[in-house]
Amino acid sequence: MSKITFSEETLKTVREIIARYPEGKQKSALIPLLHIAQSEFDGWLSPEVMDYIADILHIKPIEVYEVASFYTMFNLKPVGKCLIEVCQTSSCWLMGANEIVEHIYKRLGIKPGETTADGMFTLKTVECLGSCGTAPMLMIGADYHENLTFEKVDNLIEKCRQSGKRSSYLVDNMLG
Amino acid sequence: MGKKLLLKNIDIPGISSYEVYRREGGYKSVEKVLAEKNPEAVVEEVKKSGLRGRGGAGFPTGMKWSFLAKPEGVPRYLVCNADESEPGTFKDRYLMEHIPHLLVEGMITSSYALGANKSFIYIRGEYFYVLRILEKAIKEAYDNGWLGKNIKGSGFDHDLYVQIGAGAYICGEETALLESLEGNRGNPRIKPPFPAVAGLYGCPTVVNNVETIAAVVPIINDGGEAYAAIGVERSTGTKLISASGHIKKPGVYEIELGLPVEEFIFSDEYCGGIINGRKLKAVVAGGSSVPVLPAELILKTAAGTPRIMTYESLADGGFATGTMLGSGGFIVMDETASVLRNLHTFARFYHHESCGQCSPCREGTRWMDQILSNILKGNGKMKDIELLWDIQGNIEGKTICPLGDAAAWPVASAIRHFRKEFEEFIENPAAVKDVKHYYSVNNISEA
């Protein structure tokens, strides 16, 4: 495995982010940097990737692990290329989020937390994403897909398959 | 039609761009405060307006601002809370997505009042696409001289950044938000010291919700008195309400505080009534944390007075028969909905979102989730109701931050007003599977 390192272009962005904070407060850049790292290194944060971020920010690896493990959006295990996150809270539930999860199970054979054998899809149920007026909804990468119907879900799955790209919070319109 | 202050230009094509926003009078509040050179007067104007924090707590904004410590040589910060995560709430997302410059303008005007040369908008991680919209708006503001050094020749310097979160409801609590902004786990701090004295990086800091900061713009443009003239008593101005659930027209509505609840739910101008001609069963009026009320108590107080959309009227009767305006996350349930199942989604939510710092919340939210899950699977016992009541009572008021209270109140109110539904579920497990929307995340194949 090659040494983990950001591209020169990404490092430029990283330096810009770190410069936002006062002298000695560079740890503030940790969450933005973890997002970038997750996006660049296959959609999850391996211990090696987290150590690399610790190096960049001159903090101890444990300071990265404890933060990465706190926040829902950081994956500490590999995930499928297309991470489907279905909101399951209140309004989404009232409008049929469970049926959406069941439908995805029927189509892909995966329950929440599982990944398809080909490594293409991971299904995750998440808590309120602030899309209550357009429920039910799911998120793939940075994109919200709202007012879902089974047909819309089928189309999304098909588009993901066709695109074959890895979803990332940093990329809008992945399926555009 | 009620008066609109924040969303009055929302339908103008291109309002999210700088050019159109500016053409429609944008950034006037910044020009005004920079010309008048009197930050204290800005704080006074906000005090006069009666504006209260729109994130949920409803604390008077002008008073919060006046608490800000101003020691010599120490930087002060304004931090905007855009972590909007309270289930049922999506107003800040709407505002930032469609009229981002209103927030940027509010940040600059407010920062001038507070003497802050640097400010942050902390936005929840899932709103990544909104982050892009805000970054574009901020760049436009820099390019047009509203941010940076010596803004419009005033001598006032200001830099504004957006900070992304990564999925944690708790970071909407202001001290957890500051921890997160410093690159830590979102564990709330013990207060005092309050952020006004020791906030971001130990410096005096004001944390305000998106809608609160946006409201500063019309307050400065039209004056605090004009703002205070809208609304009823201590509920002044307008409020964004996120309406969702079993209604014909879900969405974000800007209402004048004082609007009758009945009109809000049934008028075509707002929610448009209940879908499929069904009856109203219950409402969670201010986001998941506030007590759920049955139809008769949300429309009228226990004394029979029609309820109106104000902090005071919704709270009339205390928790025995009232609720709270909260964040304005208005979730409507029709007669087919199960209050108990909806409650379980809340309990699961708080279990997931507890930061784990305080035992009553860490353990209690898990127990409540499990007990409710058991009842819904048909394995409940009558004594579970008393057990739930006991647990919620042992969380409320016994934690560092209000997440514990927020987790306890929905459970307490559901038992208070819908005990019969609990009993029916427990007594007749066979009927459980007939209820619409049955399925358990862990038992898909059985559904």
Interface residues (C-beta under 8 A of the other chain):
Chain A: R20 P22 K25 K27 S28 A29 L30 I31 P32 L34 H35 L57 E63 E66 V67 F70 Y71 T72 M73 F74 Q88 T89 S90 S91 W93 L94 M95 G96 N98 E99 V101 E102 Y105 K111 P112 T125 V126 E127 C128 L129 G130 S131 C132 G133 T134 A135 M139 A142 D143 Y144 Y169 L170 D172
Chain B: P75 E84 S85 E86 P87 G88 T89 F90 D92 R93 R124 G125 E126 Y127 F128 Y129 R132 D159 Y161 Q163 I164 G165 A166 G167 A168 Y169 S180 L181 E182 G183 N184 R185 G186 Y201 S242 A243 S244 G245 H246 P250 G251 V252 V284 S288 G329 I331 M333 A337 R341 N342 T345 F346 R348 F349 H352 E353 C355 H437 Y438 Y439 V441 N442 I444 A447
